Amino acid sequence: MTGDTSSRRPLVAANWKMHLLSGEARAWCQRVREGAIGARAAAAVFPSFPLLPAVAEELAGSGVEVGGQDLHPEDRGAFTGDVSGFQLADAGCAWALCGHSERRHGHGEGDELVARKVAAAVRNGLKPMLCVGETRDERRAGATGEVLARQLRAALPHLPAAWALAYEPVWAIGTGETATPETAQAAHAFLRSLLAAERSAAEAEGAPILYGGSVTPENAAALAAQPDVDGFLVGGASLDPGKFLAIIRSLD
């Protein structure tokens, strides 16, 4: 199943991970809120938790939305070091990343926990951005489809009408290996077909599927030309506002 891009507005999201301080974050927001005016693609940014108030303040009224990089499945409680969806919403977030590859593989988060986090995001009025993707070993074993299907199906019962899916080929992030536009398209088309089978053709056509495998201004246009690539979840390149804006403009 190949997507009808006319029914979906592209989305480009910045994941700052554990980078930037408040002054740098404010300067980034000022540059991007001006540079993104009139862009075809929507934009969102996922700062680290201490930066959320500053970023939400700088981006208020700009149309650039803010999200949390993670959340706890419970809304309140004795969970030292964690942040809840309840708190993210209070801080001005519209989105929450769920199941990012660095959480799955660096923190051992399994599909069941990710699904609970999706449910927590929805419960608190946040749009979940569900991240899925296979490792190098899983890809070499021919298990890409099995892994993507398992990760998506675990969260599907909790996904609302407004959400996004991000495909992260873990094997192509910081490894020196590159996912071609055709490789990305194949994975995105598989995910859209699975959505159509599990939910509905209408939801599958409307769901934005972002690519998150070491996106740069140099490879963004070729990836964006693929019919089922609806935008990007950008890591390292998003720290530079000029590069992030160039990626946004690749979708014009």
C-alpha positions as CSV (number, residue, x, y, z in Angstrom):
1,M,0.0,0.0,0.0
2,T,1.4,3.4,-1.0
3,G,0.3,6.5,0.8
4,D,-1.7,9.4,-0.7
5,T,0.5,12.3,0.5
6,S,-2.2,14.8,-0.4
7,S,-4.1,13.8,2.7
8,R,-1.2,14.4,5.1
9,R,0.7,17.5,6.1
10,P,4.4,16.8,6.5
11,L,5.9,17.1,10.0
12,V,9.5,17.6,11.0
13,A,10.4,17.1,14.6
14,A,13.7,18.1,16.4
15,N,14.9,15.7,19.1
16,W,17.6,17.6,21.0
17,K,18.3,14.6,23.3
18,M,20.7,15.7,26.1
19,H,22.0,18.9,24.4
20,L,21.7,22.7,24.6
21,L,21.3,25.1,27.6
22,S,18.5,27.6,28.1
23,G,20.2,30.5,26.3
24,E,21.0,28.3,23.3
25,A,17.5,26.9,23.3
26,R,15.9,30.4,23.3
27,A,18.1,31.5,20.4
28,W,17.2,28.3,18.5
29,C,13.5,29.0,19.0
30,Q,13.7,32.6,17.9
31,R,15.5,31.6,14.7
32,V,13.2,28.7,13.9
33,R,9.9,30.4,14.7
34,E,10.8,33.1,12.1
35,G,12.4,30.7,9.5
36,A,9.5,28.3,9.5
37,I,6.8,30.9,8.6
38,G,5.0,29.8,5.5
39,A,6.6,26.3,5.4
40,R,4.5,23.5,4.0
41,A,5.6,21.2,6.8
42,A,4.6,21.5,10.4
43,A,7.3,21.6,13.0
44,A,7.8,20.3,16.6
45,V,10.7,20.2,19.0
46,F,11.5,17.8,21.8
47,P,13.9,19.4,24.3
48,S,15.3,17.9,27.4
49,F,13.0,18.3,30.4
50,P,14.7,21.3,32.1
51,L,14.4,23.3,28.8
52,L,10.6,22.8,28.4
53,P,9.4,26.1,30.1
54,A,11.8,28.3,28.1
55,V,11.1,26.6,24.8
56,A,7.3,26.6,25.3
57,E,7.5,30.3,26.2
58,E,9.6,31.2,23.1
59,L,7.4,29.2,20.7
60,A,4.0,30.2,22.1
61,G,1.7,31.3,19.2
62,S,4.3,30.3,16.6
63,G,2.6,27.0,15.5
64,V,5.8,25.1,16.3
65,E,4.7,22.5,18.9
66,V,6.7,21.2,21.9
67,G,7.0,17.7,23.2
68,G,8.6,15.7,25.9
69,Q,11.3,13.1,25.1
70,D,9.8,10.5,27.4
71,L,7.2,10.1,30.1
72,H,6.3,7.7,32.9
73,P,3.2,5.5,32.5
74,E,1.8,6.8,35.7
75,D,0.5,10.3,36.2
76,R,1.7,10.8,39.8
77,G,3.7,8.9,42.3
78,A,7.0,8.1,44.0
79,F,9.1,7.7,40.8
80,T,12.3,9.6,41.4
81,G,13.8,11.0,38.2
82,D,10.8,10.4,36.1
83,V,8.4,12.9,34.5
84,S,4.7,12.3,33.9
85,G,2.4,13.1,31.0
86,F,0.4,15.2,33.5
87,Q,3.5,17.4,34.1
88,L,4.4,17.5,30.4
89,A,1.0,18.9,29.5
90,D,1.3,21.4,32.3
91,A,4.6,22.5,30.9
92,G,3.1,23.3,27.5
93,C,3.7,20.1,25.6
94,A,1.5,18.9,22.8
95,W,3.6,15.7,22.0
96,A,5.4,12.9,23.8
97,L,8.0,10.6,22.3
98,C,7.2,7.0,23.1
99,G,9.6,4.1,22.6
100,H,12.5,6.1,21.1
101,S,15.3,3.7,20.1
102,E,17.6,5.1,22.8
103,R,14.9,4.2,25.4
104,R,14.2,0.8,24.0
105,H,17.9,-0.2,23.6
106,G,19.7,2.0,26.1
107,H,17.1,1.6,28.9
108,G,15.7,-1.8,28.1
109,E,12.1,-0.6,27.5
110,G,10.0,-3.3,26.0
111,D,6.8,-3.1,23.9
112,E,4.5,-3.4,26.9
113,L,6.1,-0.5,28.7
114,V,6.0,1.6,25.6
115,A,2.3,0.8,25.1
116,R,1.6,2.0,28.7
117,K,3.5,5.2,27.9
118,V,1.4,5.7,24.8
119,A,-1.7,5.3,26.9
120,A,-0.4,7.8,29.5
121,A,0.3,10.4,26.8
122,V,-3.3,10.0,25.4
123,R,-4.8,10.1,28.9
124,N,-3.1,13.5,29.4
125,G,-4.1,15.1,26.1
126,L,-0.7,14.6,24.5
127,K,-0.2,13.3,20.9
128,P,2.1,10.3,21.0
129,M,4.9,9.9,18.5
130,L,5.5,6.2,18.5
131,C,9.0,5.2,17.5
132,V,9.7,1.8,15.9
133,G,12.7,0.2,14.3
134,E,15.0,-2.8,13.9
135,T,18.6,-3.3,15.0
136,R,21.4,-4.3,12.7
137,D,21.2,-7.9,13.9
138,E,17.4,-8.0,13.4
139,R,17.8,-6.7,9.9
140,R,20.5,-9.1,9.0
141,A,18.3,-11.9,10.3
142,G,15.5,-10.9,8.0
143,A,13.3,-9.9,10.9
144,T,12.5,-6.3,10.0
145,G,8.9,-6.9,9.3
146,E,8.4,-9.0,12.3
147,V,10.0,-6.4,14.6
148,L,8.1,-3.5,13.2
149,A,4.8,-5.4,13.3
150,R,5.3,-6.4,17.0
151,Q,6.2,-2.9,18.1
152,L,3.3,-1.3,16.3
153,R,0.7,-3.8,17.3
154,A,1.6,-3.5,21.0
155,A,0.7,0.2,21.0
156,L,-2.2,0.2,18.5
157,P,-5.0,-0.4,21.1
158,H,-4.0,2.9,22.8
159,L,-3.3,5.1,19.8
160,P,-5.9,8.0,19.3
161,A,-6.9,9.8,16.2
162,A,-4.1,12.3,16.4
163,W,-0.7,10.7,16.5
164,A,2.5,10.1,14.5
165,L,4.7,7.1,13.8
166,A,8.5,7.4,13.4
167,Y,10.6,4.7,11.8
168,E,14.1,4.6,13.2
169,P,16.4,2.1,11.5
170,V,18.7,1.6,14.5
171,W,21.3,0.0,12.3
172,A,21.6,3.3,10.3
173,I,22.0,5.7,13.3
174,G,25.6,6.6,14.1
175,T,26.9,3.3,12.6
176,G,28.3,4.5,9.3
177,E,25.6,2.4,7.4
178,T,23.1,4.3,5.4
179,A,19.5,3.6,4.7
180,T,18.6,4.5,1.1
181,P,15.4,6.4,0.3
182,E,14.2,3.1,-1.2
183,T,14.9,1.3,2.0
184,A,13.0,3.9,4.0
185,Q,10.1,3.8,1.6
186,A,9.8,0.0,1.9
187,A,9.6,0.2,5.7
188,H,7.1,3.0,5.6
189,A,4.9,1.3,3.1
190,F,5.0,-1.9,5.2
191,L,3.9,0.1,8.3
192,R,1.1,1.9,6.4
193,S,-0.2,-1.4,5.0
194,L,-0.1,-2.9,8.5
195,L,-2.1,0.1,9.8
196,A,-4.7,-0.4,7.1
197,A,-5.0,-4.1,7.9
198,E,-5.2,-3.5,11.7
199,R,-7.2,-0.3,11.9
200,S,-8.6,1.1,8.6
201,A,-7.5,2.3,5.2
202,A,-8.6,5.9,6.1
203,E,-6.5,6.0,9.2
204,A,-3.5,4.5,7.4
205,E,-3.8,7.1,4.7
206,G,-4.0,9.9,7.3
207,A,-1.3,8.8,9.7
208,P,2.0,10.7,9.2
209,I,5.0,8.3,9.2
210,L,8.3,10.1,9.8
211,Y,11.8,8.9,9.0
212,G,14.4,9.0,11.8
213,G,17.6,7.6,10.5
214,S,20.4,10.2,10.6
215,V,18.5,12.8,8.6
216,T,20.6,15.8,7.2
217,P,19.9,18.6,4.8
218,E,21.9,16.6,2.2
219,N,19.7,13.5,2.3
220,A,16.3,15.0,3.2
221,A,15.0,15.9,-0.2
222,A,15.6,12.4,-1.7
223,L,13.9,10.9,1.4
224,A,11.0,13.3,1.2
225,A,10.4,12.4,-2.4
226,Q,9.3,8.9,-1.3
227,P,5.5,8.6,-1.3
228,D,5.2,7.2,2.3
229,V,7.8,9.4,3.9
230,D,5.8,12.2,5.6
231,G,8.6,14.1,7.3
232,F,11.4,13.5,9.7
233,L,12.4,12.9,13.3
234,V,15.8,14.7,13.3
235,G,18.6,14.1,15.9
236,G,22.0,15.7,15.6
237,A,21.2,18.0,12.6
238,S,18.3,19.5,14.6
239,L,20.7,21.2,17.0
240,D,21.7,23.7,14.3
241,P,18.6,25.9,13.5
242,G,19.9,26.5,10.0
243,K,20.2,22.8,9.2
244,F,16.8,22.1,10.8
245,L,15.1,24.8,8.7
246,A,16.8,23.4,5.6
247,I,15.2,20.0,6.3
248,I,11.8,21.6,6.9
249,R,12.1,23.4,3.5
250,S,13.0,20.2,1.8
251,L,9.4,19.3,2.1
252,D,8.1,22.6,0.4
